[in-house]
């Protein structure tokens, strides 16, 4: 643990932020998994609905600085490709 008072405060703040970010990241991963599960089940409507639900969450993670914009775009592209494959 840090000895200086300001360093102690920064350590507390960093831990609080880390826990908050973990929750946000977990929510994003859950939304992604929901799309994948629906696609694996072959349910077109559920997969499309899960994808529509996941995209705003993924986009909000970009604005919060949780994920890089390219990583988010990669996730959205791969999920969209899975959903489109069901429609064909």
Biopython code that builds the backbone (N, CA, C, O; Angstrom):
import numpy as np
from Bio.PDB.StructureBuilder import StructureBuilder

atoms = [
    (1, "UNK", "N", (0.844, -1.187, 0.000)),
    (1, "UNK", "CA", (0.000, 0.000, 0.000)),
    (1, "UNK", "C", (0.882, 1.240, 0.000)),
    (1, "UNK", "O", (1.991, 1.237, 0.533)),
    (2, "UNK", "N", (0.370, 2.281, -0.601)),
    (2, "UNK", "CA", (1.125, 3.528, -0.705)),
    (2, "UNK", "C", (1.195, 4.245, 0.647)),
    (2, "UNK", "O", (0.304, 4.113, 1.486)),
    (3, "UNK", "N", (2.272, 5.001, 0.833)),
    (3, "UNK", "CA", (2.477, 5.730, 2.089)),
    (3, "UNK", "C", (1.910, 7.138, 2.032)),
    (3, "UNK", "O", (1.445, 7.667, 3.041)),
    (4, "UNK", "N", (1.948, 7.743, 0.858)),
    (4, "UNK", "CA", (1.493, 9.128, 0.709)),
    (4, "UNK", "C", (-0.032, 9.146, 0.602)),
    (4, "UNK", "O", (-0.643, 8.282, -0.027)),
    (5, "UNK", "N", (-0.623, 10.158, 1.237)),
    (5, "UNK", "CA", (-2.085, 10.235, 1.312)),
    (5, "UNK", "C", (-2.733, 10.291, -0.068)),
    (5, "UNK", "O", (-3.744, 9.630, -0.304)),
    (6, "UNK", "N", (-2.165, 11.069, -0.975)),
    (6, "UNK", "CA", (-2.745, 11.193, -2.316)),
    (6, "UNK", "C", (-2.625, 9.873, -3.091)),
    (6, "UNK", "O", (-3.499, 9.519, -3.882)),
    (7, "UNK", "N", (-1.529, 9.160, -2.845)),
    (7, "UNK", "CA", (-1.347, 7.865, -3.514)),
    (7, "UNK", "C", (-2.341, 6.834, -2.968)),
    (7, "UNK", "O", (-2.823, 5.975, -3.706)),
    (8, "UNK", "N", (-2.639, 6.929, -1.675)),
    (8, "UNK", "CA", (-3.634, 6.038, -1.088)),
    (8, "UNK", "C", (-5.007, 6.297, -1.698)),
    (8, "UNK", "O", (-5.754, 5.365, -1.997)),
    (9, "UNK", "N", (-5.327, 7.569, -1.878)),
    (9, "UNK", "CA", (-6.616, 7.919, -2.472)),
    (9, "UNK", "C", (-6.684, 7.424, -3.920)),
    (9, "UNK", "O", (-7.711, 6.895, -4.345)),
    (10, "UNK", "N", (-5.607, 7.592, -4.671)),
    (10, "UNK", "CA", (-5.588, 7.134, -6.056)),
    (10, "UNK", "C", (-5.748, 5.614, -6.128)),
    (10, "UNK", "O", (-6.396, 5.095, -7.037)),
    (11, "UNK", "N", (-5.155, 4.910, -5.169)),
    (11, "UNK", "CA", (-5.288, 3.453, -5.138)),
    (11, "UNK", "C", (-6.738, 3.057, -4.877)),
    (11, "UNK", "O", (-7.245, 2.117, -5.488)),
    (12, "UNK", "N", (-7.411, 3.778, -3.962)),
    (12, "UNK", "CA", (-8.831, 3.505, -3.705)),
    (12, "UNK", "C", (-9.669, 3.791, -4.942)),
    (12, "UNK", "O", (-10.544, 3.005, -5.304)),
    (13, "UNK", "N", (-9.399, 4.914, -5.587)),
    (13, "UNK", "CA", (-10.168, 5.287, -6.779)),
    (13, "UNK", "C", (-9.937, 4.288, -7.917)),
    (13, "UNK", "O", (-10.865, 3.928, -8.640)),
    (14, "UNK", "N", (-8.690, 3.849, -8.061)),
    (14, "UNK", "CA", (-8.368, 2.903, -9.133)),
    (14, "UNK", "C", (-9.112, 1.589, -8.924)),
    (14, "UNK", "O", (-9.600, 0.995, -9.885)),
    (15, "UNK", "N", (-9.203, 1.132, -7.678)),
    (15, "UNK", "CA", (-9.902, -0.118, -7.374)),
    (15, "UNK", "C", (-11.396, 0.012, -7.648)),
    (15, "UNK", "O", (-12.021, -0.906, -8.178)),
    (16, "UNK", "N", (-11.956, 1.150, -7.285)),
    (16, "UNK", "CA", (-13.377, 1.402, -7.516)),
    (16, "UNK", "C", (-13.677, 1.438, -9.022)),
    (16, "UNK", "O", (-14.663, 0.862, -9.481)),
    (17, "UNK", "N", (-12.823, 2.113, -9.769)),
    (17, "UNK", "CA", (-12.995, 2.203, -11.217)),
    (17, "UNK", "C", (-12.841, 0.833, -11.870)),
    (17, "UNK", "O", (-13.584, 0.491, -12.791)),
    (18, "UNK", "N", (-11.875, 0.052, -11.390)),
    (18, "UNK", "CA", (-11.636, -1.283, -11.945)),
    (18, "UNK", "C", (-12.880, -2.159, -11.771)),
    (18, "UNK", "O", (-13.272, -2.871, -12.696)),
    (19, "UNK", "N", (-13.488, -2.107, -10.610)),
    (19, "UNK", "CA", (-14.690, -2.906, -10.366)),
    (19, "UNK", "C", (-15.843, -2.450, -11.255)),
    (19, "UNK", "O", (-16.595, -3.272, -11.779)),
    (20, "UNK", "N", (-15.974, -1.151, -11.419)),
    (20, "UNK", "CA", (-17.029, -0.600, -12.277)),
    (20, "UNK", "C", (-16.825, -1.045, -13.722)),
    (20, "UNK", "O", (-17.769, -1.468, -14.389)),
    (21, "UNK", "N", (-15.589, -0.945, -14.197)),
    (21, "UNK", "CA", (-15.281, -1.340, -15.574)),
    (21, "UNK", "C", (-15.483, -2.834, -15.788)),
    (21, "UNK", "O", (-15.905, -3.254, -16.865)),
    (22, "UNK", "N", (-15.185, -3.641, -14.771)),
    (22, "UNK", "CA", (-15.395, -5.087, -14.881)),
    (22, "UNK", "C", (-16.869, -5.396, -15.097)),
    (22, "UNK", "O", (-17.215, -6.274, -15.887)),
    (23, "UNK", "N", (-17.728, -4.681, -14.401)),
    (23, "UNK", "CA", (-19.164, -4.875, -14.568)),
    (23, "UNK", "C", (-19.638, -4.512, -15.961)),
    (23, "UNK", "O", (-20.448, -5.221, -16.559)),
    (24, "UNK", "N", (-19.129, -3.407, -16.471)),
    (24, "UNK", "CA", (-19.506, -2.976, -17.815)),
    (24, "UNK", "C", (-19.022, -3.975, -18.862)),
    (24, "UNK", "O", (-19.759, -4.324, -19.783)),
    (25, "UNK", "N", (-17.783, -4.430, -18.716)),
    (25, "UNK", "CA", (-17.210, -5.374, -19.656)),
    (25, "UNK", "C", (-17.981, -6.695, -19.618)),
    (25, "UNK", "O", (-18.198, -7.329, -20.651)),
    (26, "UNK", "N", (-18.386, -7.094, -18.429)),
    (26, "UNK", "CA", (-19.150, -8.322, -18.276)),
    (26, "UNK", "C", (-20.509, -8.208, -18.964)),
    (26, "UNK", "O", (-20.977, -9.161, -19.587)),
    (27, "UNK", "N", (-21.134, -7.044, -18.851)),
    (27, "UNK", "CA", (-22.437, -6.841, -19.497)),
    (27, "UNK", "C", (-22.300, -6.945, -21.007)),
    (27, "UNK", "O", (-23.147, -7.543, -21.670)),
    (28, "UNK", "N", (-21.225, -6.360, -21.558)),
    (28, "UNK", "CA", (-21.000, -6.427, -22.995)),
    (28, "UNK", "C", (-20.792, -7.878, -23.439)),
    (28, "UNK", "O", (-21.360, -8.311, -24.442)),
    (29, "UNK", "N", (-19.983, -8.620, -22.695)),
    (29, "UNK", "CA", (-19.714, -10.013, -23.049)),
    (29, "UNK", "C", (-20.982, -10.860, -22.979)),
    (29, "UNK", "O", (-21.176, -11.762, -23.794)),
    (30, "UNK", "N", (-21.839, -10.571, -22.009)),
    (30, "UNK", "CA", (-23.096, -11.304, -21.880)),
    (30, "UNK", "C", (-23.984, -11.062, -23.090)),
    (30, "UNK", "O", (-24.588, -11.997, -23.616)),
    (31, "UNK", "N", (-24.068, -9.813, -23.534)),
    (31, "UNK", "CA", (-24.884, -9.497, -24.717)),
    (31, "UNK", "C", (-24.351, -10.215, -25.951)),
    (31, "UNK", "O", (-25.125, -10.706, -26.773)),
    (32, "UNK", "N", (-23.030, -10.275, -26.077)),
    (32, "UNK", "CA", (-22.418, -10.965, -27.214)),
    (32, "UNK", "C", (-22.746, -12.455, -27.148)),
    (32, "UNK", "O", (-23.083, -13.066, -28.162)),
    (33, "UNK", "N", (-22.648, -13.039, -25.949)),
    (33, "UNK", "CA", (-22.948, -14.460, -25.786)),
    (33, "UNK", "C", (-24.404, -14.762, -26.098)),
    (33, "UNK", "O", (-24.711, -15.829, -26.630)),
    (34, "UNK", "N", (-25.311, -13.839, -25.775)),
    (34, "UNK", "CA", (-26.729, -14.045, -26.066)),
    (34, "UNK", "C", (-26.967, -14.163, -27.567)),
    (34, "UNK", "O", (-27.769, -14.986, -28.009)),
    (35, "UNK", "N", (-26.270, -13.340, -28.350)),
    (35, "UNK", "CA", (-26.409, -13.401, -29.810)),
    (35, "UNK", "C", (-25.880, -14.744, -30.314)),
    (35, "UNK", "O", (-26.512, -15.399, -31.143)),
    (36, "UNK", "N", (-24.720, -15.144, -29.807)),
    (36, "UNK", "CA", (-24.110, -16.397, -30.259)),
    (36, "UNK", "C", (-24.995, -17.592, -29.911)),
    (36, "UNK", "O", (-25.154, -18.505, -30.720)),
    (37, "UNK", "N", (-25.570, -17.586, -28.706)),
    (37, "UNK", "CA", (-26.453, -18.687, -28.303)),
    (37, "UNK", "C", (-27.679, -18.767, -29.205)),
    (37, "UNK", "O", (-28.086, -19.857, -29.607)),
    (38, "UNK", "N", (-28.267, -17.614, -29.524)),
    (38, "UNK", "CA", (-29.447, -17.594, -30.384)),
    (38, "UNK", "C", (-29.103, -18.084, -31.785)),
    (38, "UNK", "O", (-29.897, -18.780, -32.418)),
    (39, "UNK", "N", (-27.919, -17.717, -32.267)),
    (39, "UNK", "CA", (-27.496, -18.170, -33.595)),
    (39, "UNK", "C", (-27.253, -19.671, -33.601)),
    (39, "UNK", "O", (-27.634, -20.365, -34.545)),
    (40, "UNK", "N", (-26.620, -20.169, -32.550)),
    (40, "UNK", "CA", (-26.351, -21.609, -32.473)),
    (40, "UNK", "C", (-27.639, -22.412, -32.378)),
    (40, "UNK", "O", (-27.712, -23.540, -32.867)),
    (41, "UNK", "N", (-28.656, -21.827, -31.747)),
    (41, "UNK", "CA", (-29.945, -22.499, -31.642)),
    (41, "UNK", "C", (-30.709, -22.450, -32.967)),
    (41, "UNK", "O", (-31.656, -23.211, -33.169)),
    (42, "UNK", "N", (-30.297, -21.556, -33.866)),
    (42, "UNK", "CA", (-30.932, -21.451, -35.173)),
    (42, "UNK", "C", (-32.190, -20.605, -35.171)),
    (42, "UNK", "O", (-32.968, -20.653, -36.124)),
    (43, "UNK", "N", (-32.401, -19.835, -34.122)),
    (43, "UNK", "CA", (-33.598, -18.993, -34.005)),
    (43, "UNK", "C", (-33.322, -17.629, -34.631)),
    (43, "UNK", "O", (-32.629, -16.799, -34.043)),
    (44, "UNK", "N", (-33.864, -17.404, -35.816)),
    (44, "UNK", "CA", (-33.582, -16.171, -36.553)),
    (44, "UNK", "C", (-34.085, -14.923, -35.832)),
    (44, "UNK", "O", (-33.365, -13.932, -35.711)),
    (45, "UNK", "N", (-35.328, -14.982, -35.353)),
    (45, "UNK", "CA", (-35.924, -13.810, -34.702)),
    (45, "UNK", "C", (-35.201, -13.473, -33.405)),
    (45, "UNK", "O", (-34.917, -12.306, -33.135)),
    (46, "UNK", "N", (-34.907, -14.476, -32.615)),
    (46, "UNK", "CA", (-34.213, -14.243, -31.342)),
    (46, "UNK", "C", (-32.800, -13.723, -31.582)),
    (46, "UNK", "O", (-32.317, -12.864, -30.845)),
    (47, "UNK", "N", (-32.141, -14.244, -32.614)),
    (47, "UNK", "CA", (-30.788, -13.796, -32.925)),
    (47, "UNK", "C", (-30.797, -12.334, -33.372)),
    (47, "UNK", "O", (-29.937, -11.553, -32.963)),
    (48, "UNK", "N", (-31.761, -11.966, -34.206)),
    (48, "UNK", "CA", (-31.854, -10.581, -34.666)),
    (48, "UNK", "C", (-32.179, -9.646, -33.508)),
    (48, "UNK", "O", (-31.629, -8.549, -33.416)),
    (49, "UNK", "N", (-33.074, -10.085, -32.626)),
    (49, "UNK", "CA", (-33.423, -9.263, -31.469)),
    (49, "UNK", "C", (-32.243, -9.118, -30.522)),
    (49, "UNK", "O", (-32.003, -8.033, -29.993)),
    (50, "UNK", "N", (-31.503, -10.201, -30.303)),
    (50, "UNK", "CA", (-30.331, -10.150, -29.420)),
    (50, "UNK", "C", (-29.255, -9.257, -30.017)),
    (50, "UNK", "O", (-28.571, -8.534, -29.292)),
    (51, "UNK", "N", (-29.104, -9.306, -31.343)),
    (51, "UNK", "CA", (-28.117, -8.448, -32.008)),
    (51, "UNK", "C", (-28.491, -6.971, -31.851)),
    (51, "UNK", "O", (-27.640, -6.130, -31.562)),
    (52, "UNK", "N", (-29.786, -6.670, -32.049)),
    (52, "UNK", "CA", (-30.247, -5.284, -31.881)),
    (52, "UNK", "C", (-30.052, -4.807, -30.449)),
    (52, "UNK", "O", (-29.817, -3.622, -30.211)),
    (53, "UNK", "N", (-30.148, -5.719, -29.507)),
    (53, "UNK", "CA", (-29.951, -5.402, -28.097)),
    (53, "UNK", "C", (-28.473, -5.216, -27.772)),
    (53, "UNK", "O", (-28.126, -4.417, -26.902)),
    (54, "UNK", "N", (-27.602, -5.946, -28.463)),
    (54, "UNK", "CA", (-26.171, -5.925, -28.156)),
    (54, "UNK", "C", (-25.455, -4.714, -28.748)),
    (54, "UNK", "O", (-24.523, -4.194, -28.135)),
    (55, "UNK", "N", (-25.871, -4.262, -29.916)),
    (55, "UNK", "CA", (-25.147, -3.188, -30.606)),
    (55, "UNK", "C", (-25.061, -1.894, -29.780)),
    (55, "UNK", "O", (-23.970, -1.333, -29.676)),
    (56, "UNK", "N", (-26.153, -1.397, -29.190)),
    (56, "UNK", "CA", (-26.020, -0.174, -28.393)),
    (56, "UNK", "C", (-25.101, -0.340, -27.177)),
    (56, "UNK", "O", (-24.409, 0.598, -26.782)),
    (57, "UNK", "N", (-25.100, -1.538, -26.592)),
    (57, "UNK", "CA", (-24.237, -1.791, -25.435)),
    (57, "UNK", "C", (-22.776, -1.759, -25.868)),
    (57, "UNK", "O", (-21.935, -1.165, -25.193)),
    (58, "UNK", "N", (-22.478, -2.397, -26.995)),
    (58, "UNK", "CA", (-21.104, -2.405, -27.504)),
    (58, "UNK", "C", (-20.660, -0.981, -27.843)),
    (58, "UNK", "O", (-19.537, -0.584, -27.534)),
    (59, "UNK", "N", (-21.549, -0.218, -28.479)),
    (59, "UNK", "CA", (-21.216, 1.170, -28.826)),
    (59, "UNK", "C", (-20.982, 2.031, -27.587)),
    (59, "UNK", "O", (-20.106, 2.896, -27.585)),
    (60, "UNK", "N", (-21.757, 1.796, -26.548)),
    (60, "UNK", "CA", (-21.577, 2.601, -25.339)),
    (60, "UNK", "C", (-20.249, 2.280, -24.660)),
    (60, "UNK", "O", (-19.685, 3.134, -23.976)),
    (61, "UNK", "N", (-19.745, 1.065, -24.837)),
    (61, "UNK", "CA", (-18.450, 0.711, -24.255)),
    (61, "UNK", "C", (-17.313, 1.472, -24.930)),
    (61, "UNK", "O", (-16.279, 1.730, -24.313)),
    (62, "UNK", "N", (-17.506, 1.828, -26.196)),
    (62, "UNK", "CA", (-16.508, 2.651, -26.896)),
    (62, "UNK", "C", (-16.446, 4.024, -26.225)),
    (62, "UNK", "O", (-15.365, 4.526, -25.916)),
    (63, "UNK", "N", (-17.617, 4.620, -26.005)),
    (63, "UNK", "CA", (-17.667, 5.964, -25.430)),
    (63, "UNK", "C", (-17.126, 6.007, -24.009)),
    (63, "UNK", "O", (-16.574, 7.019, -23.577)),
    (64, "UNK", "N", (-17.285, 4.906, -23.283)),
    (64, "UNK", "CA", (-16.799, 4.843, -21.903)),
    (64, "UNK", "C", (-15.322, 4.485, -21.835)),
    (64, "UNK", "O", (-14.723, 4.538, -20.761)),
    (65, "UNK", "N", (-14.725, 4.121, -22.970)),
    (65, "UNK", "CA", (-13.311, 3.786, -22.999)),
    (65, "UNK", "C", (-13.017, 2.378, -22.523)),
    (65, "UNK", "O", (-11.880, 2.070, -22.164)),
    (66, "UNK", "N", (-14.026, 1.516, -22.515)),
    (66, "UNK", "CA", (-13.832, 0.140, -22.052)),
    (66, "UNK", "C", (-13.181, -0.697, -23.156)),
    (66, "UNK", "O", (-12.291, -1.502, -22.883)),
    (67, "UNK", "N", (-13.626, -0.507, -24.401)),
    (67, "UNK", "CA", (-13.035, -1.217, -25.535)),
    (67, "UNK", "C", (-12.673, -0.219, -26.626)),
    (67, "UNK", "O", (-13.247, 0.866, -26.725)),
    (68, "UNK", "N", (-11.704, -0.620, -27.440)),
    (68, "UNK", "CA", (-11.284, 0.195, -28.571)),
    (68, "UNK", "C", (-12.333, 0.124, -29.676)),
    (68, "UNK", "O", (-13.033, -0.881, -29.798)),
    (69, "UNK", "N", (-12.448, 1.174, -30.478)),
    (69, "UNK", "CA", (-13.477, 1.213, -31.522)),
    (69, "UNK", "C", (-13.298, 0.104, -32.547)),
    (69, "UNK", "O", (-14.282, -0.409, -33.080)),
    (70, "UNK", "N", (-12.050, -0.274, -32.830)),
    (70, "UNK", "CA", (-11.821, -1.344, -33.801)),
    (70, "UNK", "C", (-12.250, -2.697, -33.252)),
    (70, "UNK", "O", (-12.782, -3.524, -33.992)),
    (71, "UNK", "N", (-12.025, -2.929, -31.971)),
    (71, "UNK", "CA", (-12.458, -4.185, -31.353)),
    (71, "UNK", "C", (-13.976, -4.265, -31.363)),
    (71, "UNK", "O", (-14.545, -5.320, -31.645)),
    (72, "UNK", "N", (-14.635, -3.148, -31.053)),
    (72, "UNK", "CA", (-16.097, -3.124, -31.057)),
    (72, "UNK", "C", (-16.634, -3.379, -32.460)),
    (72, "UNK", "O", (-17.599, -4.122, -32.638)),
    (73, "UNK", "N", (-16.007, -2.761, -33.452)),
    (73, "UNK", "CA", (-16.442, -2.950, -34.837)),
    (73, "UNK", "C", (-16.256, -4.403, -35.257)),
    (73, "UNK", "O", (-17.082, -4.956, -35.983)),
    (74, "UNK", "N", (-15.176, -5.014, -34.803)),
    (74, "UNK", "CA", (-14.907, -6.416, -35.128)),
    (74, "UNK", "C", (-15.976, -7.326, -34.526)),
    (74, "UNK", "O", (-16.460, -8.244, -35.188)),
    (75, "UNK", "N", (-16.343, -7.069, -33.268)),
    (75, "UNK", "CA", (-17.397, -7.860, -32.621)),
    (75, "UNK", "C", (-18.718, -7.695, -33.365)),
    (75, "UNK", "O", (-19.395, -8.680, -33.662)),
    (76, "UNK", "N", (-19.080, -6.461, -33.664)),
    (76, "UNK", "CA", (-20.357, -6.214, -34.337)),
    (76, "UNK", "C", (-20.387, -6.870, -35.711)),
    (76, "UNK", "O", (-21.408, -7.426, -36.116)),
    (77, "UNK", "N", (-19.267, -6.805, -36.429)),
    (77, "UNK", "CA", (-19.207, -7.399, -37.761)),
    (77, "UNK", "C", (-19.370, -8.918, -37.696)),
    (77, "UNK", "O", (-20.110, -9.503, -38.487)),
    (78, "UNK", "N", (-18.677, -9.546, -36.754)),
    (78, "UNK", "CA", (-18.756, -11.000, -36.653)),
    (78, "UNK", "C", (-20.146, -11.466, -36.219)),
    (78, "UNK", "O", (-20.651, -12.480, -36.701)),
    (79, "UNK", "N", (-20.756, -10.713, -35.302)),
    (79, "UNK", "CA", (-22.103, -11.068, -34.860)),
    (79, "UNK", "C", (-23.104, -10.891, -35.990)),
    (79, "UNK", "O", (-23.971, -11.738, -36.208)),
    (80, "UNK", "N", (-22.972, -9.782, -36.704)),
    (80, "UNK", "CA", (-23.884, -9.505, -37.815)),
    (80, "UNK", "C", (-23.758, -10.570, -38.894)),
    (80, "UNK", "O", (-24.750, -10.970, -39.505)),
    (81, "UNK", "N", (-22.524, -11.028, -39.125)),
    (81, "UNK", "CA", (-22.296, -12.071, -40.121)),
    (81, "UNK", "C", (-23.005, -13.365, -39.719)),
    (81, "UNK", "O", (-23.568, -14.055, -40.568)),
    (82, "UNK", "N", (-22.977, -13.694, -38.419)),
    (82, "UNK", "CA", (-23.662, -14.891, -37.920)),
    (82, "UNK", "C", (-25.173, -14.783, -38.093)),
    (82, "UNK", "O", (-25.839, -15.734, -38.503)),
    (83, "UNK", "N", (-25.701, -13.597, -37.770)),
    (83, "UNK", "CA", (-27.153, -13.397, -37.859)),
    (83, "UNK", "C", (-27.608, -13.459, -39.319)),
    (83, "UNK", "O", (-28.626, -14.076, -39.629)),
    (84, "UNK", "N", (-26.852, -12.820, -40.209)),
    (84, "UNK", "CA", (-27.199, -12.835, -41.635)),
    (84, "UNK", "C", (-27.128, -14.242, -42.220)),
    (84, "UNK", "O", (-27.903, -14.587, -43.112)),
    (85, "UNK", "N", (-26.199, -15.053, -41.717)),
    (85, "UNK", "CA", (-26.072, -16.423, -42.213)),
    (85, "UNK", "C", (-27.315, -17.253, -41.904)),
    (85, "UNK", "O", (-27.634, -18.188, -42.639)),
    (86, "UNK", "N", (-28.016, -16.920, -40.825)),
    (86, "UNK", "CA", (-29.239, -17.643, -40.483)),
    (86, "UNK", "C", (-30.369, -17.333, -41.448)),
    (86, "UNK", "O", (-31.196, -18.198, -41.736)),
    (87, "UNK", "N", (-30.411, -16.106, -41.950)),
    (87, "UNK", "CA", (-31.516, -15.670, -42.808)),
    (87, "UNK", "C", (-31.472, -16.361, -44.153)),
    (87, "UNK", "O", (-32.516, -16.614, -44.755)),
    (88, "UNK", "N", (-30.276, -16.672, -44.634)),
    (88, "UNK", "CA", (-30.120, -17.261, -45.977)),
    (88, "UNK", "C", (-30.697, -18.646, -46.064)),
    (88, "UNK", "O", (-30.645, -19.271, -47.123)),
]
sb = StructureBuilder()
sb.init_structure("model")
sb.init_model(0)
sb.init_chain("A")
sb.init_seg("    ")
for serial, (resi, resn, name, xyz) in enumerate(atoms, 1):
    if name == "N":
        sb.init_residue(resn, " ", resi, " ")
    sb.init_atom(name, np.array(xyz, "f"), 0.0, 1.0, " ", f" {name:<3s}", serial, name[0])
structure = sb.get_structure()
